[in-house]
Amino acid sequence: MPTLIIKNMVCPRCITSVEDVLQQLALPYSFVELGKIVLDNPISSSQKGQLDVSLRDRGFEMLEEGKSMLISQIKSILIEQIQHSNEPMSENYSSFIAEHLQHEYTYLSKLFSQVEGITIEKYITKLKIERVKELIFYNEKNLSEIADQLNYSSVAYLSSQFKKEIGMTPTEFKKQVEPHRKGLDEI
């Protein structure tokens, strides 16, 4: 089954939006997940062009095989794990990424740094901090529960990393009238 890699898919609404595009173009598909479409059958270059235009109209981008596709896949699996999973990871991120993408982590790490200008670890930190902001903003969990969910070794480490990234403690952030949060596609 043909697989297409889609850039900028960061949330469940993105999946719904891409599914809408596929239905409008009458392209049969098996499933859509963050960063990926699995089609039932190969599509013509004309259909691929239409799909590309429709996806771009909604802020997505179809990626060709290669390095940019790997970068997008790294981002997608990290976003899925950090933003949409409520379970703590049972393995480290380097093993998780390498296992999912069937590549050596050192290769993926170098590639990511060259293309994105930051390390995978820094990207993970930024994603985690945005998730912490979200959980604090909606008052869903206390800091101890947040630290556990996001695999921080302690609340103190979460707080120090938060302050280093944001310039204030989680408590100070919570007291803000309108805390600033970034969209995942801005990270």
Secondary structure, DSSP 8 states (H G I E B T S, - for coil): --EEEEET--SHHHHHHHHHHHHHTT--EEEEETTEEEESS---HHHHHHHHHHHHHTT-EEE-SSHHHHHHHHHHHHHHHHHH--S--SS-HHHHHHHHHTS-HHHHHHHHHHHHSS-HHHHHHHHHHHHHHHHHHTT-S-HHHHHHHTT-S-HHHHHHHHHHHHSS-HHHHHH-SS-----GGG-
